[in-house]
Structures are given as C-alpha cells and as structure tokens.
Amino acid sequence: MSPAPQGLDPEQLRGHLDRERPGLVSGPLSARLIQGGRSNLTYAVTDGTNRWVVRRPPLGHVLATAHDMKREHRVISALVGTAVPVPEPVLLCEDDSVLGAPFYVMEFVEGTPYRTAEQLAPLGPERTRAAVLGLVDTLVDLHAVDPGAVGLGDFGRPEGFLDRQLRRWGKQLAASRGRELAGIDELHAALGRDLPVSPAPTVVHGDYRLDNVLIGEDDRIKAVLDWEMSTLGDPLTDLGLLVMYSRRLELPGSPISTTAGALGHPAPAELIERYAARSGRDASAISWYTAFAWFKLAVILEGIHYRYTLGQTVGAGFDRIGDLVPVFIEHGLTTLQEG
C-alpha cells in the first residue's frame, strides 16, 4: 500500500466514516492526491471496492473564509437533482481533529478535466466542439436555477456585486504590490468608470472553465467541480471568464494554458451567441466582463509572483508567472477598447 498523502490520514477518515455513516466503508482506506487544483486539496479515496473524493483546505492555511468547506458542500448539496451535474455529497465534517481541517466527502465521478489543447487533440474537432458547447449549455442550466427554490436564497449579497468585486480585487492587488505594472491601474479605473447594469442575480460558479468539469466518454459533462468561489451574483461574470479562457494565449513555455487552440474549439463569439440565445440574457456588455476576467487573473498571477519573490512559493513554472502579468493587463485593456 502506498504511503498516505499529506493532509489525509486514511485511518482517521475511516474511523469518522464508520461513526457517521456505518456500513459505508467495507475495508481499509487508501488515498491519493488528485493533481491539478491550485487551491483546495482534492483526494481520491477507495476501500478497494468503492471510491469517493475528499476536499479540504490547503495545508497550513489560516484564512478559513477563502476555503470554506461548508460553503462548497452546501452548494453541491443544493444542486443535486437540478439540471446541473454535481457529485453526490456524502458528508461534511467541521471537526478539525479528524484531518486537521474541515473537509467533505462526495461520490467519485468518472470523467476527464481537459486542461490543454494537447489533451483535447485526441478527441478530434467534432467531439471537441461538442464538449465546449456543452460547457456553455451547462452554464445556462446553472444560471437558470432558482436560488430560493434550492435553499440558496441567502447564499450571497447580489446587490452591488460588481462594485464589490472590483474593490475586492483592487485590494488584492494592493496587497501584492512589489513592482510597477504599467496599465493595471488604468485597467482597474476604466472598469470602475463603466460598470454595466447587472441582470437578475443567479448562482455564480466563480471559476467556470473546461478543466473544472469532468467530461465523460460520451463528451457530456458528468460533474461540475471546484465550487469554492461560488456565490449569488452577476451571471455574466461566469460567461466573461469562460470567454477569456476561450481566447488563444501565444505564450511559449507558459505554465498558464487554455484549450482554445484545439481543432474544433468554438470561437468566443459563438460561445457568447449560444449563451445569449439559450439564456435569453443580453450579453452585449460582455467585453466589460471579459476585461474584468483578464484583470482578476492578472491580480491572481501577480500575487503568485509576489509570493515567489519572497521565497514563499516553490515549484516548476513559478519563476515565469511574473512575465505573464503584463500580457493579461494588455489583453484586458484591448478587450475594453474593442467593446
């Protein structure tokens, strides 16, 4: 049996499951860390017959509000039975004594999270197109869910959502200031001067893209994952982020990649048109939302770069993150001008 991954003790987990869900587990548990996530930790767990997934906050992280297991568990529990495919939740544990942090357990869903154009290539153009258009259709399904009807009426504060988001990411930028970044203040200010009027609020995923869903062998979405940034707010922020990730990034050697270069991948304009037609929402201001997505990612990347310069982040690719930030800023400014 392979050694237990850091952050999850299989025996401790087995004991807790035996107490809370007697008969669920039929033998000793083994676990492995699922690679790919950049925030909360995800583990595949098995007793040799059945499989589950465990989610917990990063090791040593102290800002529980940014990695709220109860919040993630609540939203997937609410969406079970809707048109939005989510893993079936098993249990939530808020007792730190079990694994050292709150966690939740959900069913294991078979599927592939496609992260790069190279991974999509074996599907071929037609299947790639179907998978990406399905991503849009599932987003429409999510935004069609009545929050009150599924118990999420108090899941966020949609009033003033865009203004709060801009201020939040502006504060994040200020906390990561270690160098001059040409254009980023201009981008932030321009976004603030031209806030669009939000449509009616919906459940917002917050990080909706192809590698946060599992695609089955039939090219359909089997589960939407990584709900840690979900809330009630402006649904077009999800679409703007999806459009941003659907643009090609010509950045050789970059640790940041998109699937947009895959043959058959629909162009951003088609994704926008499909979303608008199926949802009935006016997407004419999508350039603002896409520019905001570029700004938000620029701030996130600058934060990673800042921590790297302080020696707080190690690993392959982090030394190149800082070079990407000006590219994201430029894309944001250009997108606003085009809109």
VEXFI-508248 format. One record per residue: x, y, z of N, C-alpha, C in turn; residue in one letter. Coordinates in steps of 0.1 Angstrom, whole numbers, plus 5000, padded with zeros to 4 digits. Layout:
BEGIN
XYZXYZXYZA...
REM end
This chain:
BEGIN
500849885000500050005000500950125000M500650224991501450344990501250435003S502250515006502050595018500950695017P500350735028499250825028499750965024A498951035016499351175012499251265023P500051375023500051475033498651535034Q498151555046496851625047495651525049G495851395047494751305048495251175054L494751145066495151015073493950915070D494250815062493150725059492450655071P493250625081492650555093491750655101E492150775102491350875108490050895101Q490150905088488950925079488050805080L488650685080487850565081487050555095R487750595105487050595118485950695118G486150815112485050915112483850865104H484150805092483050755083482350635090L483050555097482350445104481450495115D481850605121480950665132479750735126R479950805115478950895109478050815099E478650725091477950655081478250505082R477850435092478150295094477750215082P478750125078478450035067478850095053G479250225053479650285040480950225035L481850215044483250165040483350015043V483849945034483949795036485349745038S486349825039487749785041488649895044G489949875046490849975048490950075037P491050205040491050305030492550335025L492650375013493850425007493550555000S494450644999494150774993495350824985A495050904975496050974967495551114964R496551204963496251344960495951354945L494851424941494551444927495251574924I496151574914496851694910496051784901Q496351904901495751994892495152114898G494552104910493952214917495052304923G494752434923495752534928495352594941R494252544947493852594960493452484969S492152454971491852344980492352214975N492652124985493251994981492151894979L492351804969491451704965492051574965T491451474971492051334972491051234967Y491551134960490751014956490950914967A489850854972489850764984489150634980V489650514983489050394980489150294991T488150204992488250085001488549964994D488949974981489149864972487949824964G486849874968485549844960484849974956T484750064965484050194963485050304963N484750414956485650524956484850654959R485550744966485050874970486050984967W485651104969486651214968486451304981V487651344986487651424998488251564994V487651674999488151804997488451875010R489551935011489952005024490752135020R490952225029491752345026493252315025P494052405019495452385018496052365031P497252295032497952275044498452405050L498152425063498652545069497952675066G496852665058496152785055495352835067H495252965070494553005082493353095078V493253135065492053215062490953125058L490153075068489152985065488053035056A487753165056486753215047487053195032T488353185029488653165015488653025011A488552935020488552785017487452725026H486252775024485052735032484452605028D484752495035484252365031482752355032M482252415042480752415044480052485033K480652585027480052655016480052575003R481152505001481252414989480252304990E480252245002479352135005477852175003H477552295008476152345007475752364993R476552424984476152444971475952324963V476852224964476652104956475452024962I475252024975474051964981472752024975S472752154973471552224968471352194954A472452174946472252154932471952004928L472151914937471751774934470351774930V470051704919468651694915468251804905G469051904903468852004892469451964879T469352044869469952014856471452024856A472052074867473452094868474151974874V474951904867475551774872476651804883P476451754894477451774905477551634912V478751614919478851484926477951484938P477451364941476551344953477351364965E477051454974477751474987477451354996P478451325004478351215014478251265028V479251355031479151415045480051535045L479751625055480651735058481151715072L482451745074483051735088483651865091C483251935101483752065105484652055117E484951925121485851895133487251885128D488051985132489451985128490251865133D489851795144490551695150490651565141S489851555131489851435122490951445112V491051545104492051555094492951685095L492751755106493451885108492852005102G491651985096490952095090489552045086A488552135084487252085079487452025065P486551935062486551865049485151815046F485051775033483751705030484151595020Y483251495020483351375012482251375002V482551334989481551324979481851204970M480851164962481051054953482151074943E482750974939483750984928483050974915F483351074906482651074893483751044882V483550954873484450924862484351034852E485451084847485551184837486951244836G487051334826488351394824488251544824T489151614832489251754832490251804821P489851854810490751884799491352024802Y492652024803493352154807494052224796R494452144785495252204775494652154761T495052234751494652194737495252064733A496452034738497051904735496251784741E495651804753494851694759493551674751Q493051784745491851774737492051714723L493251724718493551684704493051544701A493251444709492751304705491251294703P490551394708489051384706488651424692L489551504685489151544672488251664672G488151734661487351864660485951854665P485251754660483751744662483551724677E484251624683484051594697484451714706R485551784702486051894710484952004710T484452034698483352134697482152094706R481751974705480551924714480851944728A482051914733482451924747482352074751A482852164743482952304747481552374746V480752334736479452384736478552334747L478852214752478152154763478552234776G479752294776480152374787479252494788L478952554777478152674777476652634781V476152524776474852484779474652454794D475652394800475652364814475652494822T476452594817476452724824475052794824L474352784812473052834811472152754821V472252624823471452554832471752594847D473052624850473352674863472652804866L472752894856472153034858470653034857H470052914853468552904853468052854867A468952804875468452754888467952874897V466752854903466152954912466852934925D467653024930468453014942467452984954P466353054955465453034966464852894966G464552844955463952714954464852594958A466152614958467052514962467752544975V467252644982467752674995469052764995G469252834984470452924983470053074982L468853104987468453244986469353344994G470053285004470853375012472353345010D472653284998474053244996475053354993F474553474991475453584988474753714989G475353824986474753954985474854014971R473953984963474054024949473954174947P473354254956473354404954474754454954E475054534944476354594943477554494941G477154384935478154274933479354314925F479154384914480354414905481254514912L480654614919481454714925482254654937D481654564944482354494955483554404949R483254344938484254254932485454344927Q485254454921486254544917487154594929L486454634940487154674952487954564958R487354444958488054334964489354304957R489254294943490454264936491454384936W490954504937491854614939492654604952G491954564962492654544975493754424974K493354324967494254214965495554264957Q495354344948496454404940497354484949L496754564957497554654967498354574976A497754454980498554364990499654294983A499754294970500754224962501754314955S501654444958502454544951503954524955R504754474945506154474947506954534936G506254584926506954644914505954724907R506354804897505554884889504954794878E503654814875502954734865502254834856L502854854844502254954835500854914831A499855004832498554984827497554924837G498054864848497054794856496154884864I496655004868495755104875494855164865D495355184852494455234842493255134839E493655004838492554904836491554904847L492054904860491154904871490255024871H490755144868489955264868488955264857A489355214845488455204834487255114837A487555004843486454914847485554974857L486055054866485255124876484355234870G484855294859484055404853482955354845R482955234841481955184831481255054836D480955054849480254934854478954904847L478754794841477454754835476354734845P475154744840473954714849473754564849V473854504861473754354862472354304859S472254194852470954124851470554064865P469454004865468953944878470053844883A470253844896471353754902470953614900P472053534900471953384899473053324908T473053194909474153124915475253134905V476453184909477653204901478653104906V479253034896480352944899481653014904H482053114897483153194900484553154894G484653034889485852984882485452884871D484552924863483952824854484752814841Y485352694839486152674827486252524825R486852484814486752344810487452244819L488552294826489252204835488652204849D487552264851486752254863485452174861N485452094850484352004848484951874844V484151764846484551634842483751594829L484451564819483851524806483851374805I482751314802482651164801483051114787G483050984785483350924772482450964761E481151004765480151054755480351204752D481351264758481651404756480651494763D479951444772478951524780479551554794R479151664800479651704813479051614823I479851534831479351444841479351514855K480151614857480151684870480851824869A480351924875480952054877481652054890V482952094891483752084903484152224908L484852224919485552344924484652464926D483752454936482752554938483152654949W484452654952484952734963484652884962E484552934949484353084947482853114944M481953014945480553034942479853124951S478853194946478053294954476853324946T476053424951474953484943475453614937L475353634924475853754918475453764903G476353834896476053864882476453744874D475553674867475953554859476953584848P476953704843477853734831479353734835L479553734848480953724853481453584849T480653484850481053344846481253334832D480353404824480553404809481853474805L482053584811483253664808484553584810G484553514821485753424824485853314814L484753254811484753144801485253204787L484853324783485353384771486853404772V487253454783488753484785489553354783M489053244788489753124787489653054773Y488753114765488553064752489353144741S490153234746491053304737492453244737R493053234726494353174725495453264732R496253194739497453264746498753214739L499353304732500553264725501753294734E501953204744502953224754503753094755L504753074747505552954747506252934761P506152814766506752784779505952834791G504752884788503952944799503352834808S503352854821502652754830501152774829P500652884823499252904821498852864807I497852784806497452744792495952744791S495452744779494052734776493852624766T492552584764492252484754491852544741T491952674740491452744728492052704715A493352654716494052624703493652484697G492752414704492452274699491552294687A491752204677490952204665489552174668L488652254663487252234666486652324678G487652384685487152464697486452584691H485152614696484352724691485052854694P484852954686485453084688484653154699A485253254707484453324717483153374713P483053434701481853494696480653394695A481053264691479953164691479553124705E480453124714480053084728479153194734L479453324731478653434736477253424730I477253404717475953394710475053284715E475753164717474953054722474453074736R475253134745474753164758473653264758Y473753364750472653474750471353414744A471453334734470253274728469553174737A470353094744469752994753469353044766R469953154771469653204784468653324783S468553384771467653504770468253634776G469553624781470153744787470853824776R470853954779471654054770473054044773D473853994763475353984765476154084758A475454204755476154304747477254374754S477254364768478354424776479454324779A479554214772480454104776481954144775I482254254767483654294767484054344781S483154414788483554454802483854334810W482954234810483154114819484354044815Y484754034802485953964798487154044802T487154174801488254264806488454244821A487254234828487354214842488054084846F487753974838488353844840489853854837A490353934827491753954825492354024837W491654124842492254194853492354104866F491254034868491353944880492453844879K492653784867493753684866495053754867L495153874862496453954863496753974878A495754004886495954024901496353894907V495753784904496053654909497453614906I497853634893499253594889500253684896L499953814898500853904904501053864919E499953814925500153764939501053644940G500853554930501753434930503253484928I503453574918504753624916505353694928H504553774935505053844947505453744958Y504653634960505053534970506253464965R506453444952507653374947508853464950Y508753594948509953684951510353684965T509353654974509653644988510053504993L510153414983510553274987509453194993G508253234992507053164998506453074989Q506853064976506252974967507352904959T507252774959508252694952507552594942V508352554932507752464922508052504908G507852414899508152444885507152544879A507752634872506952734865506652864872G506852874885506552994892507553104889F508753074884509653174880509253254868D508253194860507853264848506553334850R505853314861504553374863504553524861I505653594867505653734866505653794852G506253724843506253764829504953764822D503953694828502653684822501753804826L502053864837501153964842500954074832V502054134826501754244817500954204805P501054074801500254024789498754024793V498453984805497053984809496554124810F497354214815496954354816496654414802I497554384792497354434779496054374772E495854244775494654184769493354254775H493454284788492254354795492054494789G493054564787492954704781492454694767L492954604759492554584745491054544744T490654454753489254404753488354514756T488654604765487754714769487654814757L488754834750488754924739487954874727Q488054734725487254674715485754674717E485454674731484054674734483354814732G
REM end
